Amino acid sequence: MMGILLLILLLLLLGIVPVWPHSRSWGYGPSGLMSVVLIILIFMLLTGRL
C-alpha cells in the first residue's frame, strides 16, 4: 500500500514541474494541490489511518 502511494506521489511531483510549454501558465495551482495532498497523507500517517 505504501509503495503505491509513494509511486503516485512521485508521479505527481513530476507532473507539477512546469517544463512543458502547455503547463507554464498554470502558476501555483498544481504545486498547491500537491502540498495539500502531502499534508493530508502526513496527517493520516501520524494518526494511524493509513
C-alpha positions as CSV (number, residue, x, y, z in Angstrom):
1,M,0.0,0.0,0.0
2,M,2.8,2.4,1.0
3,G,4.7,1.7,-2.2
4,I,1.7,2.5,-4.4
5,L,1.3,5.8,-2.5
6,L,4.9,6.7,-3.0
7,L,4.7,5.9,-6.7
8,I,1.7,8.2,-7.0
9,L,3.4,11.0,-5.1
10,L,6.5,10.6,-7.4
11,L,4.4,10.8,-10.5
12,L,2.5,13.9,-9.1
13,L,5.8,15.6,-8.3
14,L,7.0,15.0,-11.9
15,G,3.7,16.3,-13.2
16,I,3.9,19.7,-11.3
17,V,7.2,20.7,-12.8
18,P,6.5,23.4,-15.3
19,V,8.9,22.4,-18.0
20,W,6.3,21.8,-20.8
21,P,5.0,24.7,-22.8
22,H,1.4,24.0,-22.0
23,S,1.9,24.0,-18.2
24,R,3.9,27.2,-17.9
25,S,0.8,29.3,-17.3
26,W,-0.7,27.2,-14.6
27,G,1.1,29.1,-11.8
28,Y,1.0,27.7,-8.2
29,G,-2.1,25.6,-8.7
30,P,-0.6,22.1,-9.2
31,S,2.1,22.6,-6.5
32,G,-0.5,23.9,-4.1
33,L,-2.7,20.9,-4.7
34,M,0.3,18.6,-4.2
35,S,1.1,20.3,-0.9
36,V,-2.5,19.7,0.3
37,V,-2.3,16.1,-0.7
38,L,1.0,15.7,1.2
39,I,-0.4,17.4,4.3
40,I,-3.4,15.0,4.3
41,L,-1.2,12.0,3.8
42,I,1.2,13.0,6.6
43,F,-1.8,13.6,8.9
44,M,-3.2,10.2,8.0
45,L,0.2,8.5,8.7
46,L,0.5,10.2,12.1
47,T,-3.0,9.3,13.2
48,G,-2.5,5.7,12.0
49,R,-5.3,5.6,9.5
50,L,-3.1,4.7,6.6
